[in-house]
Amino acid sequence: MMINMTTNLQAALKRCPNQGDVLPVLGQAFHELGDFGQEPSMVFAGPDYPAREFDDDGRTILIPCSFAFWLKRDDYPADCDPAVREGGAVYTYMLPEDY
């Protein structure tokens, strides 16, 4: 398992005036994702989502947050990618415009 965060998201979080409210939602987003190879594999968080709900036939979950970010999980079988030699999930936190 690898967890990444884009540099754009890192910079935006440093400038965020309400980090104390946003940081727990980053953790919540991680826990909302399904297991390896299961759905949902993507989380959209932000002020446009008034309540937690599923979207895209269960492939995506929407969660409310004062700060917009996305989290996606990519699943790699063993030996598929040299960076994930034994296989597994790669989680990437990003701003919506990073996608």
C-alpha positions as semicolon CSV with decimal commas, in nm:
position;residue;x (nm);y (nm);z (nm)
1;M;0,000;0,000;0,000
2;M;0,122;0,347;-0,088
3;I;-0,036;0,679;0,001
4;N;0,042;0,989;-0,204
5;M;-0,069;1,351;-0,187
6;T;-0,020;1,590;-0,477
7;T;0,199;1,891;-0,413
8;N;-0,093;2,117;-0,511
9;L;-0,307;1,966;-0,236
10;Q;-0,022;1,991;0,016
11;A;0,020;2,362;-0,062
12;A;-0,355;2,428;-0,047
13;L;-0,382;2,253;0,290
14;K;-0,101;2,466;0,432
15;R;-0,294;2,777;0,329
16;C;-0,628;2,642;0,454
17;P;-0,759;2,854;0,745
18;N;-0,965;2,568;0,894
19;Q;-0,716;2,280;0,884
20;G;-0,854;2,143;1,211
21;D;-1,186;2,074;1,040
22;V;-1,037;1,939;0,717
23;L;-0,768;1,698;0,843
24;P;-1,016;1,454;1,003
25;V;-1,208;1,438;0,674
26;L;-0,888;1,325;0,497
27;G;-0,885;1,026;0,733
28;Q;-1,257;0,968;0,691
29;A;-1,212;0,960;0,313
30;F;-0,951;0,685;0,346
31;H;-1,185;0,475;0,561
32;E;-1,476;0,523;0,318
33;L;-1,296;0,337;0,039
34;G;-1,359;-0,031;-0,026
35;D;-1,098;-0,303;0,000
36;F;-0,855;-0,395;-0,278
37;G;-1,053;-0,450;-0,597
38;Q;-1,383;-0,343;-0,442
39;E;-1,595;-0,032;-0,468
40;P;-1,604;0,251;-0,389
41;S;-1,261;0,332;-0,525
42;M;-1,296;0,711;-0,528
43;V;-1,404;0,978;-0,277
44;F;-1,515;1,328;-0,368
45;A;-1,518;1,562;-0,069
46;G;-1,624;1,924;-0,065
47;P;-1,884;2,188;0,007
48;D;-2,092;2,079;-0,295
49;Y;-2,186;1,756;-0,113
50;P;-2,430;1,827;0,172
51;A;-2,449;1,466;0,291
52;R;-2,262;1,138;0,261
53;E;-2,396;0,946;-0,037
54;F;-2,291;0,704;-0,308
55;D;-2,262;0,806;-0,673
56;D;-2,170;0,644;-1,005
57;D;-2,336;0,310;-0,922
58;G;-2,141;0,282;-0,595
59;R;-1,799;0,343;-0,746
60;T;-1,774;0,685;-0,581
61;I;-1,872;0,819;-0,243
62;L;-1,946;1,186;-0,179
63;I;-1,875;1,336;0,163
64;P;-1,925;1,688;0,295
65;C;-1,621;1,901;0,373
66;S;-1,551;2,274;0,376
67;F;-1,247;2,208;0,154
68;A;-1,269;2,028;-0,183
69;F;-1,039;1,731;-0,243
70;W;-1,053;1,388;-0,404
71;L;-0,906;1,055;-0,304
72;K;-0,867;0,770;-0,553
73;R;-0,751;0,415;-0,507
74;D;-0,572;0,235;-0,790
75;D;-0,526;-0,141;-0,754
76;Y;-0,218;-0,312;-0,896
77;P;-0,167;-0,687;-0,926
78;A;0,178;-0,823;-0,839
79;D;0,452;-0,731;-1,090
80;C;0,223;-0,492;-1,278
81;D;0,418;-0,178;-1,187
82;P;0,783;-0,166;-1,076
83;A;0,691;0,091;-0,810
84;V;0,441;-0,154;-0,656
85;R;0,633;-0,476;-0,715
86;E;0,431;-0,695;-0,476
87;G;0,105;-0,542;-0,593
88;G;-0,151;-0,361;-0,384
89;A;-0,338;-0,038;-0,359
90;V;-0,206;0,310;-0,427
91;Y;-0,408;0,590;-0,269
92;T;-0,375;0,942;-0,408
93;Y;-0,514;1,253;-0,240
94;M;-0,552;1,542;-0,482
95;L;-0,731;1,864;-0,562
96;P;-1,013;1,815;-0,815
97;E;-0,812;2,006;-1,075
98;D;-0,518;1,765;-1,030
99;Y;-0,719;1,475;-1,176
